[in-house]
Amino acid sequence: MNIHTPAPVAEAIGQLKQTLGPKGWLEEESDTLKYRSDWRGGHIGEALGVARPGSTDAVSAVVRICHGAGIAITPQGGNTGLVLGSIPTERRPSIVLSLDRMTTIRSLDADNFALVAEAGCIIKQVQNAAAEVGRLYPLSLASEGSSTVGGTLSTNAGGNNTIRFGNAREQVLGLEVVLADGTVIDGLNTLRKNNTGYDLKQLFIGAEGTLGVITAAAMRLMPLPRVRETALLAVPDPEAAQTLLARARELSGFPRAH
Ligand SMILES: Cc1cc2nc3c(=O)[nH]c(=O)nc-3n(C[C@H](O)[C@H](O)[C@H](O)COP(=O)(O)OP(=O)(O)OC[C@H]3O[C@@H](n4cnc5c(N)ncnc54)[C@H](O)[C@@H]3O)c2cc1C
């Protein structure tokens, strides 16, 4: 990399290498290029390297080391964001923290309509796992073959089913998050009737990684629709479209998610 590395930064990189092992730390230009390039291909950021931790504890260790050395962190999921949030752009020592090795679905409770997935799980993977037990993970967007749980929550992504089921925010029951000093908040709650204290998870949803790194999420599921019908309807003006939508909601018995 072309960035001047002061002593504490070089020391921190040594610690990162030791903590993460060869699979977990990339620094060759050719290895890091895809993590530093934005989806549209117009921007390439600079980074000391790419950390690819395989567990929440490893994420915590990475964040603690970087915090101590003043190294900036850009968390990254599928890198499908279109606003340069997932690539490092600052002229200061920084790393990309990719969640692409944290791809385990930790639990799936069909009876409780809930699953817990690690942040690097691809949305399609979550949809498929839910469908296998007759459940629907309703978030659906054109990037679902590459975008991740952590990325969609950090951007509060919408998509094709937003009117019926809400944005990513509406799917979340609880989060596990690593804070800037390495502290792990374990809030992987799947209880619907949870009325205790502050709803901390809401701070991290839509925050683009500015307040912490999401490492796992508990998410609600829906029954898998038994039948799908598609209709193409022509309406004369926007008011007619609104009336039609309201009528469809009345007839289908589905309230809007929000
Ligand atoms: C073809 C296409 C269609 C799309 N359609 C839609 C659409 O319908 N609706 C929509 O809302 N968006 C859409 N997008 C944009 C993009 O897919 C979404 O923003 C998606 O949520 C990004 O997920 P990602 O995993 O790729 O995150 P990334 O692009 O990797 O990251 C996005 C942001 O989240 C942060 N972040 C990532 N992971 C974490 C984490 N674990 N913890 C903390 N912060 C994190 C990053 O730092 C960055 O700020 C589309 C993109 C493409 C390419």
PDBQT file of the ligand as one rigid body, heavy atoms in Angstrom, charges set to zero:
ROOT
HETATM    1  C1  LIG A 301     -28.362  -4.525  -8.427  1.00  0.00    +0.000 C 
HETATM    2  C2  LIG A 301     -28.568  -3.813  -7.117  1.00  0.00    +0.000 A 
HETATM    3  C3  LIG A 301     -29.855  -3.632  -6.638  1.00  0.00    +0.000 A 
HETATM    4  C4  LIG A 301     -30.076  -2.997  -5.411  1.00  0.00    +0.000 A 
HETATM    5  N1  LIG A 301     -31.359  -2.848  -4.961  1.00  0.00    +0.000 NA
HETATM    6  C5  LIG A 301     -31.574  -2.256  -3.771  1.00  0.00    +0.000 A 
HETATM    7  C6  LIG A 301     -32.912  -2.104  -3.266  1.00  0.00    +0.000 A 
HETATM    8  O1  LIG A 301     -33.886  -2.513  -3.873  1.00  0.00    +0.000 OA
HETATM    9  N2  LIG A 301     -33.059  -1.505  -2.064  1.00  0.00    +0.000 N 
HETATM   10  C7  LIG A 301     -31.991  -1.054  -1.335  1.00  0.00    +0.000 A 
HETATM   11  O2  LIG A 301     -32.189  -0.514  -0.231  1.00  0.00    +0.000 OA
HETATM   12  N3  LIG A 301     -30.725  -1.170  -1.797  1.00  0.00    +0.000 NA
HETATM   13  C8  LIG A 301     -30.493  -1.752  -2.990  1.00  0.00    +0.000 A 
HETATM   14  N4  LIG A 301     -29.201  -1.878  -3.454  1.00  0.00    +0.000 N 
HETATM   15  C9  LIG A 301     -28.085  -1.353  -2.674  1.00  0.00    +0.000 C 
HETATM   16  C10 LIG A 301     -27.367  -2.415  -1.792  1.00  0.00    +0.000 C 
HETATM   17  O3  LIG A 301     -27.535  -3.715  -2.291  1.00  0.00    +0.000 OA
HETATM   18  C11 LIG A 301     -27.935  -2.362  -0.386  1.00  0.00    +0.000 C 
HETATM   19  O4  LIG A 301     -27.587  -1.127   0.199  1.00  0.00    +0.000 OA
HETATM   20  C12 LIG A 301     -27.456  -3.487   0.532  1.00  0.00    +0.000 C 
HETATM   21  O5  LIG A 301     -28.162  -3.363   1.735  1.00  0.00    +0.000 OA
HETATM   22  C13 LIG A 301     -25.963  -3.468   0.813  1.00  0.00    +0.000 C 
HETATM   23  O6  LIG A 301     -25.618  -4.683   1.449  1.00  0.00    +0.000 OA
HETATM   24  P1  LIG A 301     -24.106  -5.210   1.433  1.00  0.00    +0.000 P 
HETATM   25  O7  LIG A 301     -24.026  -6.434   2.261  1.00  0.00    +0.000 OA
HETATM   26  O8  LIG A 301     -23.619  -5.314   0.049  1.00  0.00    +0.000 OA
HETATM   27  O9  LIG A 301     -23.372  -4.044   2.223  1.00  0.00    +0.000 OA
HETATM   28  P2  LIG A 301     -22.068  -3.207   1.818  1.00  0.00    +0.000 P 
HETATM   29  O10 LIG A 301     -22.268  -2.565   0.488  1.00  0.00    +0.000 OA
HETATM   30  O11 LIG A 301     -20.865  -4.033   1.997  1.00  0.00    +0.000 OA
HETATM   31  O12 LIG A 301     -22.090  -2.082   2.955  1.00  0.00    +0.000 OA
HETATM   32  C14 LIG A 301     -23.105  -1.110   3.006  1.00  0.00    +0.000 C 
HETATM   33  C15 LIG A 301     -22.897  -0.224   4.242  1.00  0.00    +0.000 C 
HETATM   34  O13 LIG A 301     -23.096  -0.986   5.431  1.00  0.00    +0.000 OA
HETATM   35  C16 LIG A 301     -21.893  -1.023   6.227  1.00  0.00    +0.000 C 
HETATM   36  N5  LIG A 301     -21.774  -2.391   6.725  1.00  0.00    +0.000 N 
HETATM   37  C17 LIG A 301     -21.717  -3.536   5.996  1.00  0.00    +0.000 A 
HETATM   38  N6  LIG A 301     -21.687  -4.613   6.802  1.00  0.00    +0.000 NA
HETATM   39  C18 LIG A 301     -21.715  -4.133   8.080  1.00  0.00    +0.000 A 
HETATM   40  C19 LIG A 301     -21.705  -4.746   9.375  1.00  0.00    +0.000 A 
HETATM   41  N7  LIG A 301     -21.680  -6.062   9.510  1.00  0.00    +0.000 N 
HETATM   42  N8  LIG A 301     -21.744  -3.940  10.466  1.00  0.00    +0.000 NA
HETATM   43  C20 LIG A 301     -21.786  -2.603  10.341  1.00  0.00    +0.000 A 
HETATM   44  N9  LIG A 301     -21.794  -1.961   9.140  1.00  0.00    +0.000 NA
HETATM   45  C21 LIG A 301     -21.769  -2.722   8.033  1.00  0.00    +0.000 A 
HETATM   46  C22 LIG A 301     -20.776  -0.609   5.287  1.00  0.00    +0.000 C 
HETATM   47  O14 LIG A 301     -19.698  -0.001   5.979  1.00  0.00    +0.000 OA
HETATM   48  C23 LIG A 301     -21.498   0.370   4.359  1.00  0.00    +0.000 C 
HETATM   49  O15 LIG A 301     -21.610   1.626   4.989  1.00  0.00    +0.000 OA
HETATM   50  C24 LIG A 301     -28.966  -2.514  -4.683  1.00  0.00    +0.000 A 
HETATM   51  C25 LIG A 301     -27.654  -2.685  -5.170  1.00  0.00    +0.000 A 
HETATM   52  C26 LIG A 301     -27.454  -3.329  -6.371  1.00  0.00    +0.000 A 
HETATM   53  C27 LIG A 301     -26.049  -3.523  -6.844  1.00  0.00    +0.000 C 
ENDROOT
TORSDOF 0
